[in-house]
Amino acid sequence: QIQLVESGGGLVQSGGSLRLSCVASGFNMSNYGMRWYRQAPGKERELIVHISNTGEPITQADSVKGRFTVSRDNAKNTAYLQMNSLRPDGPAVYFCAVLSSWGRGTQVTISS
């Protein structure tokens, strides 16, 4: 059974940093690209970054360029989203996805 589990969310001050993790099970994540999304209350889910199976960036939203970095440790079947210089954009849930599989998300709240 394919499963993705995000973690690392929480409350952080504006300007701070967080690192989110996405652990995959039930398949070898090294064979696939992966994506991170975020969704604020009442808004559509937004793709913020997409990387290849080797970690090469494919797509990155303009709003996070220079601040967010994605990496992956295929040996651990885990991907990471390093978020720096966080802005007080309000709460959002961050999701990872591989093909059509999604995690349940992890909540991030940035205080001003």
C-alpha positions as CSV (number, residue, x, y, z in Angstrom):
1,Q,0.0,0.0,0.0
2,I,1.4,3.3,-1.1
3,Q,1.5,5.8,1.8
4,L,3.0,9.3,2.2
5,V,3.2,10.9,5.6
6,E,4.2,14.6,6.1
7,S,5.6,15.9,9.4
8,G,7.4,18.9,10.7
9,G,4.7,21.5,10.6
10,G,3.9,23.9,13.5
11,L,3.9,27.5,14.6
12,V,6.8,29.6,13.6
13,Q,7.5,33.4,13.7
14,S,7.7,35.4,10.5
15,G,11.2,35.3,9.1
16,G,11.8,31.9,10.7
17,S,12.4,28.5,9.2
18,L,10.8,25.1,9.2
19,R,11.8,21.8,7.6
20,L,9.0,19.5,6.5
21,S,9.5,15.8,5.8
22,C,7.6,13.4,3.6
23,V,8.2,9.7,4.3
24,A,7.0,7.3,1.7
25,S,6.2,3.6,2.2
26,G,4.9,0.9,0.0
27,F,7.0,1.9,-3.0
28,N,10.5,3.0,-4.0
29,M,10.3,6.8,-4.1
30,S,13.6,7.0,-5.9
31,N,11.9,6.0,-9.2
32,Y,9.6,9.0,-9.2
33,G,9.4,12.8,-9.1
34,M,7.6,14.3,-6.2
35,R,5.7,17.5,-5.5
36,W,4.9,19.7,-2.6
37,Y,1.7,21.7,-2.4
38,R,0.1,24.0,0.1
39,Q,-3.5,25.0,0.7
40,A,-4.7,27.9,2.7
41,P,-8.2,27.9,4.2
42,G,-10.8,28.7,1.5
43,K,-8.2,28.6,-1.3
44,E,-7.2,26.1,-4.0
45,R,-4.3,23.8,-3.5
46,E,-1.1,25.4,-4.9
47,L,1.8,23.6,-6.4
48,I,4.9,25.1,-4.8
49,V,7.7,22.8,-6.0
50,H,8.2,19.7,-8.2
51,I,11.5,17.8,-8.3
52,S,12.6,14.9,-10.4
53,N,13.5,11.5,-9.0
54,T,17.1,12.6,-8.7
55,G,16.3,15.9,-7.0
56,E,16.5,18.2,-10.0
57,P,14.0,21.1,-9.8
58,I,11.3,20.9,-12.4
59,T,8.9,23.6,-11.2
60,Q,9.0,26.1,-8.4
61,A,6.4,28.8,-7.6
62,D,7.7,32.3,-7.9
63,S,6.4,33.0,-4.3
64,V,9.0,30.6,-2.8
65,K,12.0,31.0,-5.1
66,G,15.1,31.7,-3.1
67,R,13.4,30.8,0.2
68,F,12.3,27.1,-0.2
69,T,14.5,24.2,-1.0
70,V,13.5,20.7,-1.7
71,S,15.8,17.7,-1.2
72,R,15.4,14.0,-1.0
73,D,17.1,11.1,0.6
74,N,16.2,8.1,-1.6
75,A,17.9,5.7,0.7
76,K,15.4,6.8,3.4
77,N,12.5,7.1,1.0
78,T,12.1,10.6,2.3
79,A,11.8,14.1,0.8
80,Y,12.3,17.4,2.6
81,L,11.0,20.9,2.2
82,Q,13.3,23.4,3.8
83,M,11.4,26.7,4.2
84,N,13.3,29.8,5.1
85,S,12.3,33.5,5.5
86,L,8.7,32.5,6.2
87,R,6.1,35.1,5.6
88,P,3.0,35.7,7.7
89,D,0.7,34.5,4.9
90,G,-1.7,32.8,7.3
91,P,-2.1,29.1,8.1
92,A,-1.8,26.6,5.4
93,V,-1.6,22.8,5.1
94,Y,1.4,21.4,3.2
95,F,1.1,18.2,1.2
96,C,3.5,16.0,-0.6
97,A,2.5,14.0,-3.6
98,V,3.9,11.3,-5.8
99,L,2.0,10.5,-9.0
100,S,-1.6,10.3,-7.8
101,S,-0.8,9.5,-4.1
102,W,-1.1,12.2,-1.5
103,G,-0.2,12.5,2.1
104,R,-2.7,14.0,4.6
105,G,-0.7,17.1,5.1
106,T,1.0,19.0,7.9
107,Q,-0.2,22.4,9.2
108,V,2.1,25.4,9.1
109,T,1.1,28.6,10.9
110,I,3.3,31.7,10.7
111,S,2.9,34.4,13.2
112,S,3.6,38.0,12.5
